[in-house]
Amino acid sequence: MSKIQNRKSKIQNWAVVIFLLWGGGCGYQFSSKGAEFPKDVKTVFVETFANRSRDMGFESEIASALKSELRQRGELRVVDRLEQADAILSGVVRSFDSRVLSVNREDEVLQFEMVLVIDMSLRRRVPDELLWRTQGARLSELHSGSRGAVVTSSSDFKTGTLNPGDVRQFTDIQLTETLRQEARERLAEKFARELHQRLMEMF
């Protein structure tokens, strides 16, 4: 009987270890179990993001997109001075890279993938307390690499600044740079929407 109980105890211990390892790897962490967004936090100060990537300046773009998203949603009021804030939202851009996703038979790039990896945290200002954080959150956005890969009927193209005539007139270099900038803007907006959702739902 004691051997059976010991075996059950070991199985339960391993189950706990596996659960902790699995749960800790999801990237998003609660400040406490069953946490809800604090009702007394009504104003937020968005700190200047740290940038560890090779792309200097993107941290300002995503911070601006985040402030715009917060203002549009209205649950939290963005303030310009730290002393006015109930909480402080800060972030670190770990990496922001673009890689070739696909090529054709002539080795022309058809598609690029733009990838953002970021850490974010929300702290109560007084008393200093961590309310929520996300580590290693990964978001990506695709863009075409040549005119042959551009789909003018796609929703991304239609919401961009180009029209079908531009595709014919631009060189591949001009077209790729324009599409890259549009993908960059979409990625910043996607980050702002997703972060806002996860922040307000505290997950």
Stockholm file with secondary structure:
# STOCKHOLM 1.0

chainA/1-203         MSKIQNRKSKIQNWAVVIFLLWGGGCGYQFSSKGAEFPKDVKTVFVETFANRSRDMGFESEIASALKSELRQRGELRVVDRLEQADAILSGVVRSFDSRVLSVNREDEVLQFEMVLVIDMSLRRRVPDELLWRTQGARLSELHSGSRGAVVTSSSDFKTGTLNPGDVRQFTDIQLTETLRQEARERLAEKFARELHQRLMEMF
#=GR chainA/1-203 SS CHHHHHHHHHHHHHHHHHHHHHHHTSSEEESSTTCCCCTTCCEEEECCCEECSSCTTHHHHHHHHHHHHHHHHCSSEECSSGGGCSEEEEEEEEEEEEEEEEECTTCCEEEEEEEEEEEEEEEETTTTEEEEEEEEEEEEEEEESSGGGCCTTSHHHHTSSCCHHHHHHSCHHHHHHHHHHHHHHHHHHHHHHHHHHHHHHTC
#=GC SS_cons         CHHHHHHHHHHHHHHHHHHHHHHHTSSEEESSTTCCCCTTCCEEEECCCEECSSCTTHHHHHHHHHHHHHHHHCSSEECSSGGGCSEEEEEEEEEEEEEEEEECTTCCEEEEEEEEEEEEEEEETTTTEEEEEEEEEEEEEEEESSGGGCCTTSHHHHTSSCCHHHHHHSCHHHHHHHHHHHHHHHHHHHHHHHHHHHHHHTC
//
